[in-house]
Amino acid sequence: STASWTAIGTEDKPFTGTFDGNGYRISNLKIQKAVEYQGFFSVTDGAVIKNLIVQGRVEGSNYAGGIIGYAKGQTVIEACQSKVDVNATAGTSGGVVGINEGTIRHLIQTGDVSGSSGAGGIAGENRGAIEHAFTIGALTADQAGSGAGGIAAINDGTIRSCAALTEHVNVPAGGAAVIGRIAVSGTGTQEGNYVWSDIEITGTLDMTADGDLKESAITLISKNKDLFPESLWELKDGFYPILRGQTDINYILPHQINDGRQLIGQVRLTLPEPKAGEEPVKVLSGDGWTAAVTWTPDPEGSFDYETAYTASIVISPESGYQLSDQLQAFLNEEEIASEAN
């Protein structure tokens, strides 16, 4: 949670292999570097990135992405989730990739994305294909740039069967930058995409950039089998679609759709058993929540031998999340006690 991550791959030696996250989640990704192509991966070329969940924050100069800065060649990103807040201080950013030349399919993006030149929910610049994906996070672009697009800022490829469920898009008035509900500009195509009809728009909306676009209530988008084929997605009325097989102890979905906010209905906690000589765990985290752990008696650095300890856990939802009343009542009654050995 305090270490700065060095992105995998470089322009000279891009990552070219297969990275299978196996449905697990990488938490607390932290990148803050004034260079381009920042992300969990910096540059990939013909790589396959699949079944990966990433949460954290990425900041770079240009073409910053939550998972990849620059996805070159025939790179494939499939069945992944980006819960990364992304910021490009001197250029364009994307919630998943800065530049996409390959194929992105079956993907969830929920982080907030901002860029001085442009911001895209999935890609800052799309030169390949994006399909069967949806976005939730807020978008912000500077008025001097190209603007903000729900799926991509610049689309020179293809965007098909995607849904922009973005809560808020902000491009300050006064400049040339505009807002596109799917993409802002480019020579590419858009096919069979949907947007949430109640997206909050601050700035100039360019309706000519919409392409083949359908407006819909968020609850209808959430169970659309054309967008989210049931072979890879689980659909349930009143819940966001989830990718099959992607539920680990730190990533609890679905979240109930509740006026654009995400309601946490369950939380799974894994608290290591106290062992003599080891330091106590004092912080736990999961999707949309953090928890402070207090031990009684106070271990004062490390656990003692043959001493019974009680852990008190206080869970706090992050911004944009809310614990359900039933969950809050249940957590208030739970205690965990264990003896060090």
N, C-alpha and C positions, 0 to 999 in steps of 0.2 A: 504493500500500500504506500510505501515511501520511495521505492526505487523507480528511476526513469528507464523506460524500455528502449533498447536499441532495435530499430525495425529490421526485419529479416530481408536480406537481399539488397543489392545495389544496382545502379544502372550498368556498371561493368560486369557484375556477377549477379544477375537476377535469380530469384528462386524459381526452379523449373520442375520441382517434384510434385508429389501429392501430399497434402496435409489433411488428414482425417481427424476432426475434433471428437468424433464418436459421441456427439451430443452433449459433450461437457462444455463448461463455461469458463472462460478466462476473465477474472474480475480485477478491477482496479488498474487497468492499463493506463499508464501515464507517459505521455510524450509531449515535450514542450521544446521544440527546436526550430530555429529560424532558417530552415532549409526546406526544399520542396520534396514531394513524394513521401510524406510521413503517414504511417499507419502501423498496424501490427506487422504487416509486411510492407516494405518500402516499394520494391519493384519485383514483379513476377513476370515470367514469359512462358506461355504454354503450360502453366501450372494448373493443378486442380486443388481447390480449397473447398472442403465440404464438411457438413455436420458440425459446424463451429459456432459457438456463441461467444461474443466478446463484449465486455462492458468496461467503460472507463472514459478517458478524455484524451484527445489527440489535438495538438496545435502545431502547425507548420506554416511555412511562408506561402506556398502555392501547391495546389493539387493534393490537399490532405484528405485522407479517407479513414473511416473507422476500421476497416479491415485491410485494405490495400491502398497505397498511394497511387501506383501506376500499374494497372493490370494489362500487360502487353500481350500481343499475339493472340493465341487461342486459349488464354487463361479462362478457366471455368470456375465460377463461384456458385455453389449449389447447396440448398438446404442449410443456410447460415442465418444468424441473427446478429445484427449490430445494434447494441445499446450504448453506443459511444457518442459523446458530445464532441463535435468536430469544429475546429476553427482554422481558417486560412487567413493569416494576418496580412498577406500581400498578394492574394490571388483568389482562386476558386476552390471550393471544398465540396465533398460529397459524403453522405452519411455512411456509405459502404466503400466507395472508391473515389479517388481524385479523378483519374482518367480510366475509362473502361474500353478496351479494344476487343474483349472476348465476349463471354456469355455469362450473364447473371440470371439465375432462375430459382424460384421457390425460396423467397427470402423475406425476412421481417427486419424493418429498421425503425427504431424508436428513439434515437438520440436527437438532441437539438443541433442544428447545423448552421454555421455562419461563415461568411467569407467577404473579404473586402471587394472582390470583383464579382463573385457569384456563389450561389449555394444551391445544391441539388439534394433532394431527399435520399436518393440512391447514389447517383454519380454527379460529380462536378461537370464532367464532359463525357458523354457517351458516344463512342464510335462503333460499338458492337451491338449486342442485343440484351435487353432487360425484359424479363417476362415472369408472370405469376409472383409478383412481389407487392408488398404494401408498406407504407410509411406512416408514422404517427408524429414524430418529433417536430418542433417548431423550426422555421427557416427564417434567416435574416441575411440580407445582402445590402451592401452600401449602394447609395444612389448613383455613384459614379461608375459602377460596373455594369454587367449584363443583366443581373437580376436574380430572382429565385424561382426555381421550378420544383413542383411537388415530387417528381421522379428524377429529373436532370436539369441542370442549368442550361447546358448546351447539348442538343441531341442531333448528332450526325449519323446515328445508327437507327435502331428500331426499338421502340417501346411498345409492348403489347401485353394485354391482359394484366395490367397493374392497377392498383388502387392507391390514390393519394388521400389518406385520412388525416393529413396534417391539421393540427389544431389551429395554428396561427402562422401566417406568412407576412413578413415585415420587410418592405423596401421603402425607406423614407422618400417622401416626395421631393421634387426639386431637381432631379437629375434625369438621365436617359434610361436608367434601369427600370425594368418592369417585372411583373409577376406573371408566370405561366402556371396554371394549375397542374399540368403534367411536365412541360418543358418551356423554357423561355425562348430559345432561338435555335437555329441550326437547319440543316437540309434533310434531316432524317424523317422517318415516318412514325405515326402513332396509330395503333390498332386496338380497338376494343378495351380502352381504359376507362376507369371510373374515378370520380372524385366525390368526396363528402360534400354535400350541398351547403353545409353550414360552416365551411372553413372561414375563419376570421381573416380578412384581408386588410392590410395596412399598406397602401401604395397604389400604383396604377396597374390594373389587371388588363392583360392583353388577351382578349378573347380570340384573336386570330391565330394564336399559337396553340389552341386547344386540340386541333385535329379531330379524330374520331373519338369524341368524349361523351360519356354519359354521367349525369348527375344522379346521386342516389343518397338515401338515408344511410347512415353508418351501420345501422342494424341489418339492412338488406345486403350491403356490401360484405358484411362479416360472414354471411352464409352462402355466398355466391360460388357455386360449384364450377363455373367456367373460369373464374379467377383462381380458385383454390381447389384443384382436383383432389378428390377424397383418397386417391391412392397415396398421396403424400401429406395431406392436410387433414386435421380433425376440425369439423365444423359443428358448432352448437349455437342455437339461437340465443342472442344476448351476450355472446362472448366473442372476443377476437379469435380469428383462426389461429391454430397452432400447428407447428410441424410435428409430424409423428415421430415418437421416440426421443423427443428433446425435453425431458423433464428430469433434472438432476436435483440434488439437495439444495442448491442455491438458486434454482431458476424455476419459479412456480408460475405456471400458466394453466388455464387462461385467466385473464383479468376481466371481470365483468365490465361491459361498456356502461358507463354511468355519467352521462352528460359530458362526454369527452375526456373524463378522468378514468383512472384505472383503479378498480377496487380489488384489494388483496383479500381473498377468501380463505387462504390457507398458507401456513408457513411451516417449513421443516427445519428444525434446528439440530445440528450435530455438535455436541459439546464434548470434547475429549475428556476421558476419565482422569481425575487427579492422580498424579504419580509423584512420589516423593522426589524432591530435588528439581522438579520441572517448574517452569514459570506458568502461571495461570493464564488461560485465555480470557481476555477482557472485552473483546469486541467481536461480534459476529455480523455477517452481512448477507444479504440475498437480493433478489430482484425487487427493487422498489422499497427496501427497508434496511435499516441498520439496527443493531442491538447492543446495548451496554450490559456487560456481565459483572456483577458484584459478588464477591465471595465472602462468606461468613463461616469461621473467623477469617480475618484478613491474612492471606499467606505471607505478606510482606516480602515479596520477591520470589519465593518458591514454596511449594507444598511441603509440609512436614510429614513424617512417617506416622501411620496409624492415627491420623486425625480426620474426623468427619467434617466435611465441608458442605455447605449449602450454597448453590448458585442462584442468585436473583437476576432475572433477565428482563430488561425493559426494552421493548421493541418500538421504534419510531419510524413511521413511513416517510419516504423521501418526497420531495416536491412533485406534485402531480399524481400522488398515490394516496390511498386511504384504506385503513384497516376496516373490515366489516365489523358491525356491532357484535355478531356472534363470535368472531375470532378474538376481538378485544376482551369480551367477557371470559372466554376460555383461557386466554393467556393470563389474565389477572388471577386465576385460581391455581395455576400450575407452579410446582416447585420441583427442583431437581437436587437430590442429595446423594453424595457418594463419599466413600472413605478412601483416602490416599493409601497407596501400597507400593 
